[in-house]
Every structure is written in C-alpha cells, then in structure tokens.
Amino acid sequence: MSYKTYRVQGIPTTYNREESRLLLKSILDRDNENPEPIIHSLCVDPSSSVGKRDQTATVSFKQDPKVFQDERSEWVLPIPRLRSFWDRTSTSSIKVDSHFLGFTPLNGFEDDSDHKIE
C-alpha cells in the first residue's frame, strides 16, 4: 500500500466521494494498473472563484500510478466528460500535487460564513 498522499484540485462540486474516486480511477487507470484511489478528504475549496467553485481532495493509492513516478511534484491531467453536456460544472482538467504548497482545505461547512481563518 502507498503511504504517499496527494492533493487533487479542480473536482467539480457536483461530485460526491464515490464519484470523485471513480473520476480519479478513470483518469489514472492506464494499462490496467488499477491504482485504487482512496479519498481521505473532499470539500469545496473556499479559495476557488465564486463563479467556478471546485472541490479539493486528499488522496492516496493502494499502488502509486505510473504517471506520478517521475521527478515532478505536480501534474495537470485531462478529465473525461463523465457528466452530461449540460453540466456546466464540468472541468477539463484536474491538478494533482504532492508538495501541498498553498491552502489545502480538509473539511467543509454547510454555510460559507462558517469558514474562519485564525
């Protein structure tokens, strides 16, 4: 089992944990390697723009995907259109990193006013 954790940014807000896991699996399942993503956290990123709210997840894998086994610490990966054409929350790519530079939300709130920075 992999002990490395990655941050995934750009997941549409319409996706729940299972849909996010399946999305990652569909993006990373190359050459039948089946990385088996495990979602540890998933929530709306309060720093994303108001018109385009995204979710951020922390993820590990039972087996690190080959795409992450290079010297980089950040990858931009295209995502397939899994939702209907009319789903305007669909994005064209996600960003995955292992450096965690910047803000990483770990849990969300029902009301945006509950977000507080101390």
Phi, psi and omega in degrees: 000139178285139177253001180276137179250141181240154173256133179242121181245147176100015178283128180301146182293344179282351182270132172270186182301313183293318178295324177293320177297316179294324176299310179299318179300317181292327179286320190261353182279082180252140178054035178055035181278342176045078184287348179048074179294143177240116180276121178265324176214151179206120178200162178296136178275111182295345179270356177286156184294149184300319181287340183223078180285132178237166174251154175240140179232153166252135191219144167231173184227147175293334175216124180300129177298147181302327182299335180266005184262028175255191185277353183282167175235010180209137181222140172250121186240131177291145178244145178286159176278089181278335180266174181292162179303330185279353179283100185282355177277352180296137177249167182261348179203161172238158176246128178243134176218162176242002182268338178055033177286137181092191185282135176230104177289139180248340174211158184244174178231153178296322184245126181304333181291345178283347178288122180228142176248127181253000000 
